C-alpha cells in the first residue's frame, strides 16, 4: 500500500490509504481552524512519499515533506511560524 512497487501505477491499498488520510486531515482541519492552530500529520510510507504527496495535494496541505526530496527542518519550522 506504500505504492513502492516498480512498474505499477498504484499498488493494492494505496487509494484506500490516501482516502483515509484525507478524511483524517479534513476532520483535523476543523479542530485546528477553530483553535487557530497548525498541525503536522505523519503518514506511513517508509522510503516512498506517495501517500503523503497524494493526500497532501488532495487535502490542500501548505507543505508536504517526502523522503525522496531533501529538506531542512529549520526552514520548515520557520515557514510554520510565519503562517
C-alpha positions as CSV (number, residue, x, y, z in Angstrom):
1,X,0.0,0.0,0.0
2,X,3.1,2.3,0.1
3,X,2.9,2.4,-3.7
4,X,6.6,1.5,-3.8
5,X,6.4,-1.4,-6.3
6,X,8.1,-0.7,-9.6
7,X,6.3,-0.9,-12.9
8,X,2.9,-0.3,-11.4
9,X,0.8,2.8,-11.4
10,X,-0.8,2.1,-8.0
11,X,-0.4,-0.8,-5.6
12,X,-3.3,-2.6,-3.8
13,X,-4.5,-0.5,-0.9
14,X,-2.9,2.8,-2.0
15,X,-6.1,4.5,-2.9
16,X,-7.8,3.4,0.3
17,X,-4.8,4.7,2.3
18,X,-4.9,8.1,0.7
19,X,-8.7,8.3,1.2
20,X,-8.4,7.5,4.9
21,X,-5.6,10.1,5.3
22,X,-7.6,12.8,3.5
23,X,-10.6,12.0,5.7
24,X,-8.5,12.3,8.9
25,X,-6.9,15.6,7.7
26,X,-10.3,17.1,7.0
27,X,-11.5,16.2,10.5
28,X,-8.3,17.5,12.0
29,X,-8.6,20.8,9.9
30,X,-11.9,21.6,11.5
31,X,-10.4,21.3,15.0
32,X,-7.3,23.2,14.1
33,X,-9.2,26.0,12.5
34,X,-11.5,26.5,15.5
35,X,-8.5,26.7,17.8
36,X,-6.3,28.7,15.4
37,X,-3.5,26.1,15.4
38,X,-1.3,24.3,12.9
39,X,-0.7,20.6,12.9
40,X,1.8,18.2,11.4
41,X,0.4,14.9,10.0
42,X,2.8,12.0,9.6
43,X,1.7,9.1,7.4
44,X,3.3,5.7,6.6
45,X,5.5,5.3,3.6
46,X,9.0,4.5,4.8
47,X,11.1,5.5,1.8
48,X,8.2,6.3,-0.5
49,X,6.3,9.6,-0.1
50,X,3.4,8.9,-2.4
51,X,0.8,8.6,0.3
52,X,1.9,11.9,1.8
53,X,2.1,13.6,-1.6
54,X,-1.3,12.5,-2.9
55,X,-3.1,13.0,0.4
56,X,-1.4,16.4,0.9
57,X,-2.4,17.6,-2.5
58,X,-6.0,16.3,-2.1
59,X,-6.4,18.0,1.2
60,X,-4.7,21.3,0.4
61,X,-1.7,21.0,2.7
62,X,0.6,24.0,2.8
63,X,3.8,22.0,3.0
64,X,4.4,18.4,2.1
65,X,7.6,16.6,3.1
66,X,8.6,13.4,1.3
67,X,11.7,11.2,1.8
68,X,12.7,11.5,-1.9
69,X,13.4,15.2,-1.6
70,X,15.9,16.6,0.9
71,X,14.6,19.2,3.4
72,X,15.8,21.4,6.2
73,X,13.7,21.1,9.3
74,X,14.7,24.6,10.5
75,X,13.3,26.0,7.2
76,X,10.1,24.1,7.7
77,X,9.7,25.4,11.2
78,X,10.3,29.0,10.1
79,X,7.5,28.6,7.4
80,X,5.1,27.3,10.1
81,X,5.9,30.2,12.3
82,X,5.1,32.7,9.5
83,X,1.6,31.1,8.9
